[in-house]
Amino acid sequence: MTLAVIVYALFTFQSSGGDQYITLVFHSLILLSIIIGANIVQYKTILYRTRTITTCNKLSDQPAVEK
């Protein structure tokens, strides 16, 4: 959707001029960077909170003991 806004603003700026369309492009790019940054932070937070905690002290190179 942000790409559509940017294309619209650039097309309208070329056809009719006006500084408000360039401002719209800059604001759209700023909004897009904020959304990408928030998604990265949210992804890392979810990844950190859902990691598994292992309590097994057995080394992986030891053979398994069957009963």
C-alpha positions as CSV (number, residue, x, y, z in Angstrom):
1,M,0.0,0.0,0.0
2,T,2.9,2.3,0.7
3,L,4.3,1.7,-2.7
4,A,0.9,2.6,-4.2
5,V,0.9,5.9,-2.3
6,I,4.5,6.7,-3.4
7,V,3.7,5.9,-7.1
8,Y,0.5,8.1,-6.9
9,A,2.4,11.0,-5.3
10,L,5.2,10.8,-7.9
11,F,2.8,10.6,-10.8
12,T,0.7,13.5,-9.4
13,F,3.8,15.6,-8.7
14,Q,5.0,15.1,-12.3
15,S,1.6,16.0,-13.8
16,S,0.6,18.9,-11.6
17,G,3.5,19.8,-9.4
18,G,3.2,20.8,-5.8
19,D,5.5,20.3,-2.9
20,Q,2.9,18.4,-0.9
21,Y,3.4,15.3,-3.0
22,I,7.1,15.2,-2.4
23,T,6.3,15.5,1.3
24,L,3.9,12.6,1.0
25,V,6.7,10.5,-0.5
26,F,9.0,11.3,2.4
27,H,6.4,10.7,5.0
28,S,5.5,7.4,3.3
29,L,9.2,6.3,3.4
30,I,9.5,7.3,7.0
31,L,6.4,5.4,7.9
32,L,7.7,2.3,6.0
33,S,11.0,2.5,7.9
34,I,9.2,2.7,11.3
35,I,7.0,-0.3,10.4
36,I,10.1,-2.4,9.3
37,G,11.9,-1.4,12.5
38,A,9.0,-2.3,14.7
39,N,8.6,-5.6,12.9
40,I,12.2,-6.5,13.5
41,V,12.0,-5.6,17.2
42,Q,8.7,-7.6,17.6
43,Y,10.3,-10.6,15.8
44,K,13.3,-10.6,18.1
45,T,11.1,-10.2,21.2
46,I,8.9,-13.1,20.2
47,L,11.9,-15.2,19.3
48,Y,13.6,-14.5,22.7
49,R,10.4,-15.2,24.7
50,T,9.6,-18.5,23.0
51,R,13.1,-20.1,23.0
52,T,13.3,-23.5,24.7
53,I,15.3,-23.8,27.9
54,T,17.0,-27.2,28.1
55,T,17.6,-28.6,31.6
56,C,19.4,-31.8,30.5
57,N,23.0,-31.9,31.5
58,K,23.9,-34.9,29.4
59,L,26.5,-34.3,26.7
60,S,25.4,-35.0,23.2
61,D,28.4,-37.2,22.4
62,Q,27.5,-39.7,25.1
63,P,25.6,-42.8,24.1
64,A,22.0,-43.1,25.2
65,V,21.3,-45.5,28.1
66,E,18.3,-47.7,27.5
67,K,16.4,-49.4,30.3
